[in-house]
Amino acid sequence: MFIGAQLSLYPMASDFVGVITHALGELDPYRDALRIETDDISTLMVGAPGPLFDAIRDLFAAAARGPDHVALHATLSRGCPGEPDEPSCRCETLTVAQDQPLAVRSADALAAVADAPLSGVEIDVQFSLYVMGADRHMDEIYGCIDFLKQSGVFLRSKNFCTRLRGDAGPVVEAVRQAFLRFGPAEGHVTIDLTASANSPSPR
């Protein structure tokens, strides 16, 4: 299986270069576990979902600790048939979840969010889950939405996406659980995500 994320960070700050380079520095502890490639548009991270989502959380939280509005866009994918198998992407959670009923997967996802460490950084996220080429794919999506509504970080439903708000730790964990536990373990599942922090709009 191939698991990865392509993400771009957008600080609304005069020192946007400094904000970006500081945030990218938060990826250093993950470079042994992930393949990380940065160019002038985005950063690619490939590897198991444990370090992958932790790296996304730490990168965005680092940027969001400043006073300026910052946004992030990420595309996440697992099981794409067009990508080669990547041994570093092996994930026990996917294997275990394969044969579990939807209710059990949802309960496990809720427990993971409840146990997520707090970062001290409040963020907003909206994201969409896409389950590719699976029969009854809407059952998986509706199951994921039900999980999110009970997660403690659900804000509201929107057209084509779900809105989350809260500490970066539980919010990113909710997205990780959506990515891992909904949709077939060996199928192609993607997420389109936008995150925001310190937006002046609510003020």
Secondary structure in CASP SS format (residue, H / E / C, confidence):
PFRMAT SS
TARGET T0000
AUTHOR 0000-0000-0000
METHOD secondary structure of the structure
MODEL  1
M C 1.00
F C 1.00
I E 1.00
G E 1.00
A E 1.00
Q E 1.00
L E 1.00
S E 1.00
L E 1.00
Y E 1.00
P E 1.00
M C 1.00
A C 1.00
S C 1.00
D C 1.00
F H 1.00
V H 1.00
G H 1.00
V H 1.00
I H 1.00
T H 1.00
H H 1.00
A H 1.00
L H 1.00
G H 1.00
E C 1.00
L C 1.00
D H 1.00
P H 1.00
Y H 1.00
R C 1.00
D C 1.00
A C 1.00
L C 1.00
R E 1.00
I E 1.00
E E 1.00
T E 1.00
D C 1.00
D C 1.00
I C 1.00
S C 1.00
T E 1.00
L E 1.00
M E 1.00
V E 1.00
G C 1.00
A C 1.00
P H 1.00
G H 1.00
P H 1.00
L H 1.00
F H 1.00
D H 1.00
A H 1.00
I H 1.00
R H 1.00
D H 1.00
L H 1.00
F H 1.00
A H 1.00
A H 1.00
A H 1.00
A H 1.00
R C 1.00
G C 1.00
P C 1.00
D C 1.00
H C 1.00
V E 1.00
A E 1.00
L E 1.00
H E 1.00
A E 1.00
T E 1.00
L E 1.00
S E 1.00
R E 1.00
G C 1.00
C C 1.00
P C 1.00
G C 1.00
E C 1.00
P C 1.00
D C 1.00
E C 1.00
P H 1.00
S H 1.00
C H 1.00
R C 1.00
C C 1.00
E H 1.00
T H 1.00
L H 1.00
T H 1.00
V H 1.00
A H 1.00
Q C 1.00
D C 1.00
Q C 1.00
P C 1.00
L H 1.00
A H 1.00
V H 1.00
R H 1.00
S H 1.00
A H 1.00
D H 1.00
A H 1.00
L H 1.00
A H 1.00
A H 1.00
V H 1.00
A H 1.00
D C 1.00
A C 1.00
P C 1.00
L C 1.00
S C 1.00
G C 1.00
V C 1.00
E E 1.00
I E 1.00
D E 1.00
V E 1.00
Q E 1.00
F E 1.00
S E 1.00
L E 1.00
Y E 1.00
V E 1.00
M E 1.00
G C 1.00
A C 1.00
D C 1.00
R C 1.00
H H 1.00
M H 1.00
D H 1.00
E H 1.00
I H 1.00
Y H 1.00
G H 1.00
C H 1.00
I H 1.00
D H 1.00
F H 1.00
L H 1.00
K H 1.00
Q C 1.00
S C 1.00
G C 1.00
V C 1.00
F E 1.00
L E 1.00
R E 1.00
S E 1.00
K E 1.00
N C 1.00
F C 1.00
C E 1.00
T E 1.00
R E 1.00
L E 1.00
R E 1.00
G E 1.00
D E 1.00
A H 1.00
G H 1.00
P H 1.00
V H 1.00
V H 1.00
E H 1.00
A H 1.00
V H 1.00
R H 1.00
Q H 1.00
A H 1.00
F H 1.00
L H 1.00
R H 1.00
F C 1.00
G C 1.00
P C 1.00
A C 1.00
E C 1.00
G C 1.00
H E 1.00
V E 1.00
T E 1.00
I E 1.00
D E 1.00
L E 1.00
T E 1.00
A E 1.00
S E 1.00
A E 1.00
N C 1.00
S C 1.00
P C 1.00
S C 1.00
P C 1.00
R C 1.00
END
